[in-house]
Amino acid sequence: MEETSNSPLWRYTSMKVGGEARQLFLPTHAEDLVALIERLKREGQPWHVLGGGSNMLISSDGVDGAVIRMTQMTSLTNPEADLLEADAGTRLPHLAKFAASLGLSGLEFAVGIPGTVGGAVVMNAGAHGSCMSNVLESATVANAESGQVETLTNEQLKFQYRSSAIDPSKHIVLSARLRMRPDEASKIQAKTRENEEYRWRTQPLGWPNLGSTFKNPEPTRSAGFLLDQSGAKELKEGHAAVSAVHANFVINLGGAHTNEILQLLRRMQATVQEKYQIRLHPEWKTLGRFGELEREIWNGNQ
Ligand SMILES: Cc1cc2nc3c(=O)[nH]c(=O)nc-3n(C[C@H](O)[C@H](O)[C@H](O)COP(=O)(O)OP(=O)(O)OC[C@H]3O[C@@H](n4cnc5c(N)ncnc54)[C@H](O)[C@@H]3O)c2cc1C
């Protein structure tokens, strides 16, 4: 298992922002990870789990304790005709294309989501009218409290809109079993390609970002629509700006500091609050040393 000290974390998030972690670990197997958790517990070191870093705002002031990055655990198999088994570090675009090539339907929605399977289970990632909970049969997790490896069923994971019962400070997703629907490969591949091309047209893919900033407050009213109508596309703070392509995307114009990003989020919330009296709640997770402003923005988040 790779282990480094004082690692700059900006490299490992799609926002390209983040200070150092005292230690960074990259486990390659479930056994490595379980042993690592036991070791960190013995040493009394706090630890945090990072997947693809595509939904995680990492403080520019760094992170206390160890960071465990799951992206080296990437085994992907097809043990039964309609079943896929993917390790936590498998990237969703790769998984979606693999499924399509085998004539397995159900993951066409995931092709444009740049996270890992572990992060997607935690977040119940979704797009194009579907989400992980529609295909996930069970997840294997390491329980950091008991030291045991457990299998949690779809029902036990209590999926909701962009959330699950998994608390990454206690449970680390090791792998997932995905139950698929066999269909014509060419049809599935065409749908997968269509979803991928839709992303290129509608998202600011050239700029570092973390996808949707805020959750949709209601299924019929998207955060992007409310922000757009409130004039949020004009907002900018230092090196961070609201994308001109999609009002629910914040982009790093180069060298943004998390203080600038937080100031921008506060202003985005305020514009929608003022026009619609609706409070937007962030979809992103945060990691590292933050102050009062972060607590204020995330206050009341589910
Ligand atoms: C351009 C772009 C487009 C996006 N589009 C979408 C979209 O359409 N739909 C959508 O839902 N999301 C979207 N996202 C957000 C993001 O890709 C998803 O939320 C994704 O599921 C996050 O996965 P990750 O591996 O990057 O997780 P991270 O950002 O690394 O972590 C997210 C959370 O999961 C936890 N976590 C990660 N891995 C594990 C693990 N193995 N075990 C336990 N906890 C873990 C972390 O601790 C953190 O709490 C987009 C992001 C970008 C940048």
The ligand as an SDF file (V2000), in Angstrom:
LIG
                    3D

 53 58  0  0  0  0  0  0  0  0999 V2000
  -18.4600   17.4340  -13.7000 C   0  0  0  0  0  0  0  0  0  0  0  0
  -19.2050   16.7420  -12.5910 C   0  0  0  0  0  0  0  0  0  0  0  0
  -20.4630   16.2310  -12.8290 C   0  0  0  0  0  0  0  0  0  0  0  0
  -21.1760   15.5940  -11.8100 C   0  0  0  0  0  0  0  0  0  0  0  0
  -22.4120   15.0910  -12.0900 N   0  0  0  0  0  0  0  0  0  0  0  0
  -23.0950   14.4560  -11.1290 C   0  0  0  0  0  0  0  0  0  0  0  0
  -24.3920   13.9110  -11.4050 C   0  0  0  0  0  0  0  0  0  0  0  0
  -24.9140   13.9960  -12.4900 O   0  0  0  0  0  0  0  0  0  0  0  0
  -25.0340   13.2770  -10.3980 N   0  0  0  0  0  0  0  0  0  0  0  0
  -24.4920   13.1350   -9.1520 C   0  0  0  0  0  0  0  0  0  0  0  0
  -25.1340   12.5250   -8.2810 O   0  0  0  0  0  0  0  0  0  0  0  0
  -23.2660   13.6440   -8.8620 N   0  0  0  0  0  0  0  0  0  0  0  0
  -22.5640   14.2950   -9.8050 C   0  0  0  0  0  0  0  0  0  0  0  0
  -21.3280   14.8110   -9.5240 N   0  0  0  0  0  0  0  0  0  0  0  0
  -20.8020   14.7230   -8.1480 C   0  0  0  0  0  0  0  0  0  0  0  0
  -19.9530   13.4620   -7.8520 C   0  0  0  0  0  0  0  0  0  0  0  0
  -19.3470   12.9630   -9.0220 O   0  0  0  0  0  0  0  0  0  0  0  0
  -20.7830   12.3720   -7.1730 C   0  0  0  0  0  0  0  0  0  0  0  0
  -21.3480   12.8140   -5.9610 O   0  0  0  0  0  0  0  0  0  0  0  0
  -19.9340   11.1190   -6.8940 C   0  0  0  0  0  0  0  0  0  0  0  0
  -20.7720   10.0910   -6.4360 O   0  0  0  0  0  0  0  0  0  0  0  0
  -18.8600   11.3650   -5.8420 C   0  0  0  0  0  0  0  0  0  0  0  0
  -17.9840   10.2650   -5.8720 O   0  0  0  0  0  0  0  0  0  0  0  0
  -16.4470   10.4170   -5.4640 P   0  0  0  0  0  0  0  0  0  0  0  0
  -15.8450    9.0680   -5.5340 O   0  0  0  0  0  0  0  0  0  0  0  0
  -15.7890   11.4730   -6.2440 O   0  0  0  0  0  0  0  0  0  0  0  0
  -16.6170   10.8320   -3.9270 O   0  0  0  0  0  0  0  0  0  0  0  0
  -15.8040   11.9380   -3.1030 P   0  0  0  0  0  0  0  0  0  0  0  0
  -16.0910   13.2790   -3.6470 O   0  0  0  0  0  0  0  0  0  0  0  0
  -14.3870   11.5390   -2.9740 O   0  0  0  0  0  0  0  0  0  0  0  0
  -16.5230   11.7680   -1.6830 O   0  0  0  0  0  0  0  0  0  0  0  0
  -17.8950   12.0550   -1.5210 C   0  0  0  0  0  0  0  0  0  0  0  0
  -18.3350   11.4790   -0.1590 C   0  0  0  0  0  0  0  0  0  0  0  0
  -18.2620   10.0500   -0.2040 O   0  0  0  0  0  0  0  0  0  0  0  0
  -17.3660    9.5440    0.7960 C   0  0  0  0  0  0  0  0  0  0  0  0
  -16.7000    8.3680    0.1960 N   0  0  0  0  0  0  0  0  0  0  0  0
  -16.0560    8.2970   -0.9870 C   0  0  0  0  0  0  0  0  0  0  0  0
  -15.6490    7.0310   -1.2010 N   0  0  0  0  0  0  0  0  0  0  0  0
  -16.0330    6.3090   -0.1060 C   0  0  0  0  0  0  0  0  0  0  0  0
  -15.8970    4.9340    0.2870 C   0  0  0  0  0  0  0  0  0  0  0  0
  -15.2860    4.0330   -0.4870 N   0  0  0  0  0  0  0  0  0  0  0  0
  -16.4200    4.5610    1.4880 N   0  0  0  0  0  0  0  0  0  0  0  0
  -17.0460    5.4730    2.3100 C   0  0  0  0  0  0  0  0  0  0  0  0
  -17.1970    6.7620    1.9760 N   0  0  0  0  0  0  0  0  0  0  0  0
  -16.6840    7.1740    0.7940 C   0  0  0  0  0  0  0  0  0  0  0  0
  -16.4370   10.6960    1.1410 C   0  0  0  0  0  0  0  0  0  0  0  0
  -15.9210   10.5790    2.4490 O   0  0  0  0  0  0  0  0  0  0  0  0
  -17.4180   11.8850    1.0110 C   0  0  0  0  0  0  0  0  0  0  0  0
  -18.2050   11.9750    2.1760 O   0  0  0  0  0  0  0  0  0  0  0  0
  -20.5970   15.4650  -10.5180 C   0  0  0  0  0  0  0  0  0  0  0  0
  -19.3280   15.9800  -10.2760 C   0  0  0  0  0  0  0  0  0  0  0  0
  -18.6200   16.6110  -11.2970 C   0  0  0  0  0  0  0  0  0  0  0  0
  -17.2530   17.1420  -11.0200 C   0  0  0  0  0  0  0  0  0  0  0  0
  1  2  1  0
  2  3  1  0
  2 52  2  0
  3  4  2  0
  4  5  1  0
  4 50  1  0
  5  6  2  0
  6  7  1  0
  6 13  1  0
  7  8  2  0
  7  9  1  0
  9 10  1  0
 10 11  2  0
 10 12  1  0
 12 13  2  0
 13 14  1  0
 14 15  1  0
 14 50  1  0
 15 16  1  0
 16 17  1  0
 16 18  1  0
 18 19  1  0
 18 20  1  0
 20 21  1  0
 20 22  1  0
 22 23  1  0
 23 24  1  0
 24 25  2  0
 24 26  1  0
 24 27  1  0
 27 28  1  0
 28 29  2  0
 28 30  1  0
 28 31  1  0
 31 32  1  0
 32 33  1  0
 33 34  1  0
 33 48  1  0
 34 35  1  0
 35 36  1  0
 35 46  1  0
 36 37  1  0
 36 45  1  0
 37 38  2  0
 38 39  1  0
 39 40  1  0
 39 45  2  0
 40 41  1  0
 40 42  2  0
 42 43  1  0
 43 44  2  0
 44 45  1  0
 46 47  1  0
 46 48  1  0
 48 49  1  0
 50 51  2  0
 51 52  1  0
 52 53  1  0
M  END
$$$$
